[in-house]
Amino acid sequence: MADKCSNSKCKCSACTCGSSCTCAVSKEVVCDPCKTATSTDEFTTPLEGSYCFSKKFPGATYEDICTRFKEAVLKCGFGFPPGAGDIHLHTVLKNKLDKNVRPYRMISFCNPKVGMTAIKIESGFGLLLPCQAVIMEDTDGVINVGIMDPRLHAHASATPEKHEEWATSAAQNVQKILEIL
């Protein structure tokens, strides 16, 4: 019979405290927010669809893809505006709803020149900005990245034809982010 762990946070393989803790008996990390979820509250739909560009990264780690994503965004002429969203949804769901889900991060980024172009055409367009991305681990443990297609924002406007040029260019730049990854 195995010894009981003395770490008060640790419940060994069933620990769900939401922070990193190491089992005092096995010495393994048993509760890491980025470890595979044990709950049935899973996001099972892949990041695929007409609303986004997506790519899967088998063998990559969640942390590595998050870092590489941010670097790729900057290389492609985008940035991260102060106050823009960078939400670790899996942590929010654990803290607010006591739900364990696989790593899921929503990141906002922008290109101010493109944003200004869109807002000059239609002042209310700011409601559709900035660009959005999701980095998530699927049920097979594969990291997925999805980025909203900027052309959808243009089609949602009152004058989509006026937004076509910048939206097409922005879509090409967003696709480059995935290529660099």
Salt bridges, closest charged atoms under 4 A:
ASP41 OD2 - LYS99 NZ 3.36
GLU42 OE1 - ARG102 NE 3.09
ASP64 OD2 - ARG68 NH1 2.99
ASP86 OD2 - LYS70 NZ 2.97
ASP86 OD1 - ARG105 NE 2.66
ASP98 OD1 - LYS94 NZ 2.63
GLU122 OE1 - HIS163 NE2 3.07
GLU137 OE2 - ARG102 NH1 3.04
ASP149 OD2 - ARG151 NH2 2.69
